[in-house]
Amino acid sequence: MLVAVATFLALATSAEAYCFPVPDTAATHYGDNNLGHTLCLQDELVQSTNQRAQRQLLDQTLSQLQRDLQQQNLLMQQVQSQMALDQF
């Protein structure tokens, strides 16, 4: 569990690519920058999508752990109640 949280935090704080357009020239046929910018934006989209998927997985894992903990606490209360009744 701690590994999942640490991994998530490391990925969430990693530097994202910054895509900025640079003017093309006639020498590049006015197309190289558009391709580079498009590929950079695609990489940012992939990173963002991966981070969202990891956040969703982490949220699901945390929710499941919370449900398990609540169930465990309920069972513990039931056992304690039964033990208290058995003493009388």
N, CA, C and O of each residue as an XYZ file, in Angstrom:
352
protein
N       0.822     -1.191      0.000
C       0.000      0.000      0.000
C       0.864      1.252      0.000
O       0.617      2.180     -0.770
N       1.867      1.280      0.853
C       2.748      2.442      0.910
C       3.513      2.613     -0.390
O       3.792      3.735     -0.813
N       3.851      1.501     -1.021
C       4.558      1.572     -2.299
C       3.663      2.226     -3.351
O       4.129      3.036     -4.152
N       2.384      1.872     -3.346
C       1.452      2.450     -4.308
C       1.320      3.952     -4.094
O       1.297      4.719     -5.057
N       1.234      4.370     -2.843
C       1.119      5.804     -2.539
C       2.391      6.530     -2.951
O       2.325      7.604     -3.549
N       3.544      5.959     -2.638
C       4.809      6.590     -2.987
C       4.968      6.700     -4.504
O       5.431      7.719     -5.015
N       4.583      5.649     -5.212
C       4.664      5.669     -6.667
C       3.749      6.735     -7.235
O       4.132      7.485     -8.132
N       2.539      6.796     -6.706
C       1.586      7.799     -7.179
C       2.127      9.205     -6.960
O       2.065     10.041     -7.861
N       2.651      9.469     -5.780
C       3.158     10.806     -5.490
C       4.351     11.155     -6.372
O       4.490     12.299     -6.803
N       5.201     10.186     -6.639
C       6.353     10.440     -7.500
C       5.906     10.774     -8.916
O       6.461     11.671     -9.549
N       4.914     10.064     -9.408
C       4.432     10.329    -10.757
C       3.652     11.630    -10.831
O       3.734     12.351    -11.825
N       2.901     11.930     -9.791
C       2.086     13.137     -9.797
C       2.941     14.394     -9.744
O       2.531     15.445    -10.236
N       4.122     14.295     -9.151
C       4.977     15.467     -9.024
C       6.063     15.523    -10.091
O       6.870     16.452    -10.108
N       6.087     14.530    -10.984
C       7.114     14.543    -12.016
C       6.876     15.704    -12.968
O       5.751     16.166    -13.155
N       7.946     16.151    -13.550
C       7.844     17.295    -14.454
C       7.123     16.879    -15.732
O       7.413     15.839    -16.324
N       6.194     17.706    -16.128
C       5.477     17.450    -17.365
C       6.154     18.222    -18.489
O       6.781     19.257    -18.261
N       6.020     17.712    -19.684
C       6.586     18.399    -20.837
C       5.867     19.730    -21.028
O       4.664     19.848    -20.797
N       6.614     20.698    -21.442
C       6.005     21.992    -21.740
C       6.140     22.202    -23.238
O       7.244     22.330    -23.767
N       5.023     22.234    -23.896
C       5.009     22.354    -25.353
C       4.754     23.793    -25.749
O       3.717     24.362    -25.407
N       5.668     24.367    -26.449
C       5.494     25.728    -26.917
C       5.854     25.787    -28.402
O       6.820     25.161    -28.837
N       5.095     26.518    -29.150
C       5.385     26.615    -30.581
C       6.576     27.524    -30.853
O       6.763     28.556    -30.210
N       7.352     27.114    -31.803
C       8.495     27.912    -32.244
C       8.234     28.252    -33.708
O       7.841     27.381    -34.484
N       8.445     29.486    -34.083
C       8.156     29.849    -35.473
C       8.948     29.001    -36.468
O      10.151     28.793    -36.313
N       8.250     28.523    -37.482
C       8.907     27.792    -38.562
C       9.470     28.776    -39.570
O       9.139     29.961    -39.582
N      10.312     28.247    -40.391
C      10.887     29.062    -41.457
C      10.636     28.380    -42.785
O      10.157     27.247    -42.839
N      10.957     29.067    -43.826
C      10.805     28.480    -45.159
C      11.719     27.265    -45.298
O      11.397     26.327    -46.026
N      12.856     27.280    -44.602
C      13.795     26.162    -44.685
C      13.184     24.868    -44.139
O      13.539     23.774    -44.578
N      12.276     24.998    -43.191
C      11.625     23.803    -42.628
C      10.295     23.520    -43.307
O       9.550     22.627    -42.903
N      10.011     24.293    -44.341
C       8.765     24.139    -45.097
C       7.545     24.361    -44.209
O       6.463     23.843    -44.484
N       7.729     25.127    -43.152
C       6.642     25.522    -42.265
C       5.857     24.320    -41.705
O       4.672     24.446    -41.396
N       6.501     23.186    -41.579
C       5.798     22.002    -41.089
C       6.481     21.302    -39.938
O       5.823     20.601    -39.171
N       7.784     21.472    -39.796
C       8.502     20.741    -38.753
C       8.023     21.116    -37.358
O       7.851     20.246    -36.504
N       7.807     22.405    -37.124
C       7.374     22.840    -35.807
C       5.994     22.293    -35.466
O       5.752     21.878    -34.333
N       5.098     22.291    -36.432
C       3.759     21.766    -36.171
C       3.810     20.303    -35.773
O       3.097     19.877    -34.865
N       4.647     19.535    -36.445
C       4.774     18.118    -36.105
C       5.367     17.948    -34.709
O       4.866     17.163    -33.904
N       6.432     18.686    -34.433
C       7.063     18.597    -33.111
C       6.111     19.016    -32.007
O       6.052     18.379    -30.955
N       5.368     20.082    -32.243
C       4.416     20.571    -31.252
C       3.294     19.559    -31.042
O       2.875     19.316    -29.910
N       2.815     18.977    -32.122
C       1.753     17.967    -32.028
C       2.230     16.747    -31.252
O       1.500     16.223    -30.412
N       3.442     16.296    -31.523
C       3.984     15.136    -30.798
C       4.186     15.448    -29.318
O       3.961     14.596    -28.458
N       4.608     16.665    -29.034
C       4.778     17.071    -27.639
C       3.433     17.087    -26.921
O       3.321     16.608    -25.793
N       2.411     17.638    -27.576
C       1.074     17.646    -26.977
C       0.542     16.223    -26.779
O      -0.130     15.935    -25.788
N       0.845     15.354    -27.716
C       0.425     13.957    -27.580
C       1.095     13.320    -26.364
O       0.449     12.592    -25.610
N       2.374     13.590    -26.172
C       3.077     13.059    -24.995
C       2.458     13.584    -23.707
O       2.299     12.834    -22.744
N       2.106     14.865    -23.684
C       1.455     15.425    -22.494
C       0.122     14.754    -22.237
O      -0.227     14.479    -21.089
N      -0.623     14.488    -23.292
C      -1.912     13.815    -23.145
C      -1.737     12.405    -22.604
O      -2.503     11.967    -21.746
N      -0.743     11.698    -23.096
C      -0.467     10.340    -22.603
C      -0.101     10.390    -21.120
O      -0.594      9.585    -20.330
N       0.759     11.327    -20.746
C       1.145     11.454    -19.336
C      -0.059     11.768    -18.468
O      -0.238     11.172    -17.406
N      -0.871     12.691    -18.911
C      -2.056     13.080    -18.146
C      -3.022     11.913    -17.999
O      -3.573     11.689    -16.921
N      -3.227     11.172    -19.076
C      -4.123     10.017    -19.045
C      -3.591      8.947    -18.101
O      -4.352      8.352    -17.337
N      -2.301      8.705    -18.154
C      -1.695      7.714    -17.250
C      -1.828      8.137    -15.797
O      -2.116      7.310    -14.931
N      -1.621      9.417    -15.525
C      -1.750      9.901    -14.151
C      -3.181      9.771    -13.652
O      -3.407      9.397    -12.501
N      -4.144     10.073    -14.505
C      -5.543      9.919    -14.108
C      -5.879      8.462    -13.824
O      -6.583      8.158    -12.862
N      -5.378      7.571    -14.656
C      -5.632      6.143    -14.445
C      -5.009      5.682    -13.134
O      -5.610      4.897    -12.401
N      -3.815      6.162    -12.838
C      -3.164      5.789    -11.589
C      -3.895      6.377    -10.387
O      -4.019      5.723     -9.351
N      -4.374      7.604    -10.525
C      -5.159      8.202     -9.434
C      -6.433      7.412     -9.193
O      -6.820      7.177     -8.049
N      -7.082      7.003    -10.274
C      -8.316      6.226    -10.141
C      -8.021      4.888     -9.465
O      -8.772      4.456     -8.591
N      -6.946      4.240     -9.862
C      -6.575      2.971     -9.237
C      -6.256      3.168     -7.763
O      -6.654      2.359     -6.924
N      -5.545      4.232     -7.449
C      -5.222      4.521     -6.053
C      -6.482      4.810     -5.249
O      -6.625      4.335     -4.122
N      -7.399      5.591     -5.825
C      -8.666      5.876     -5.139
C      -9.458      4.597     -4.898
O     -10.034      4.413     -3.826
N      -9.489      3.716     -5.890
C     -10.190      2.442     -5.727
C      -9.546      1.599     -4.629
O     -10.238      0.988     -3.815
N      -8.232      1.577     -4.617
C      -7.513      0.800     -3.610
C      -7.777      1.360     -2.215
O      -8.024      0.603     -1.276
N      -7.726      2.682     -2.080
C      -7.988      3.303     -0.783
C      -9.423      3.054     -0.326
O      -9.669      2.802      0.854
N     -10.359      3.123     -1.252
C     -11.761      2.855     -0.911
C     -11.938      1.422     -0.429
O     -12.640      1.169      0.550
N     -11.300      0.494     -1.120
C     -11.394     -0.909     -0.714
C     -10.770     -1.115      0.665
O     -11.313     -1.848      1.491
N      -9.637     -0.473      0.912
C      -8.990     -0.586      2.223
C      -9.880      0.002      3.324
O      -9.954     -0.548      4.423
N     -10.549      1.112      3.030
C     -11.451      1.711      4.011
C     -12.626      0.788      4.303
O     -13.025      0.634      5.457
N     -13.184      0.170      3.256
C     -14.289     -0.773      3.472
C     -13.824     -1.982      4.275
O     -14.531     -2.458      5.163
N     -12.632     -2.475      3.956
C     -12.090     -3.614      4.695
C     -11.865     -3.262      6.161
O     -12.152     -4.063      7.050
N     -11.353     -2.068      6.406
C     -11.108     -1.632      7.773
C     -12.419     -1.484      8.540
O     -12.507     -1.878      9.702
N     -13.442     -0.915      7.891
C     -14.742     -0.784      8.543
C     -15.329     -2.154      8.866
O     -15.892     -2.361      9.941
N     -15.192     -3.077      7.935
C     -15.695     -4.429      8.168
C     -14.929     -5.101      9.305
O     -15.519     -5.782     10.143
N     -13.640     -4.908      9.328
C     -12.827     -5.485     10.395
C     -13.218     -4.886     11.747
O     -13.317     -5.612     12.737
N     -13.437     -3.587     11.799
C     -13.856     -2.946     13.048
C     -15.210     -3.462     13.507
O     -15.418     -3.685     14.699
N     -16.128     -3.652     12.574
C     -17.445     -4.183     12.907
C     -17.330     -5.602     13.465
O     -17.968     -5.938     14.462
N     -16.523     -6.417     12.825
C     -16.325     -7.784     13.319
C     -15.680     -7.787     14.705
O     -16.022     -8.601     15.564
N     -14.747     -6.869     14.902
C     -14.076     -6.773     16.200
C     -15.079     -6.379     17.283
O     -15.041     -6.914     18.391
N     -15.973     -5.448     16.966
C     -17.004     -5.052     17.933
C     -17.938     -6.217     18.239
O     -18.344     -6.403     19.386
N     -18.278     -6.996     17.227
C     -19.150     -8.140     17.434
C     -18.472     -9.182     18.328
O     -19.108     -9.768     19.205
N     -17.202     -9.402     18.099
C     -16.458    -10.358     18.929
C     -16.374     -9.861     20.365
O     -16.564    -10.634     21.304
N     -16.092     -8.583     20.537
C     -16.002     -8.027     21.886
C     -17.350     -8.099     22.603
O     -17.411     -8.390     23.797
N     -18.423     -7.832     21.869
C     -19.760     -7.921     22.466
C     -20.068     -9.354     22.877
O     -20.612     -9.595     23.955
N     -19.723    -10.293     22.024
C     -19.977    -11.701     22.337
C     -19.141    -12.147     23.531
O     -19.617    -12.902     24.378
N     -17.894    -11.679     23.598
C     -17.029    -12.043     24.723
C     -17.591    -11.466     26.024
O     -17.554    -12.117     27.069
N     -18.111    -10.239     25.947
C     -18.689     -9.616     27.141
C     -19.931    -10.386     27.598
O     -20.141    -10.555     28.799
N     -20.746    -10.849     26.668
C     -21.939    -11.623     27.023
C     -21.560    -12.985     27.575
O     -22.235    -13.498     28.468
N     -20.502    -13.573     27.066
C     -20.080    -14.897     27.542
C     -19.534    -14.844     28.954
O     -19.539    -15.864     29.642
N     -19.061    -13.690     29.414
C     -18.516    -13.565     30.759
C     -19.631    -13.575     31.797
O     -19.389    -13.904     32.959
N     -20.838    -13.221     31.397
C     -21.940    -13.175     32.356
C     -22.638    -14.453     32.408
O     -23.598    -14.602     33.163
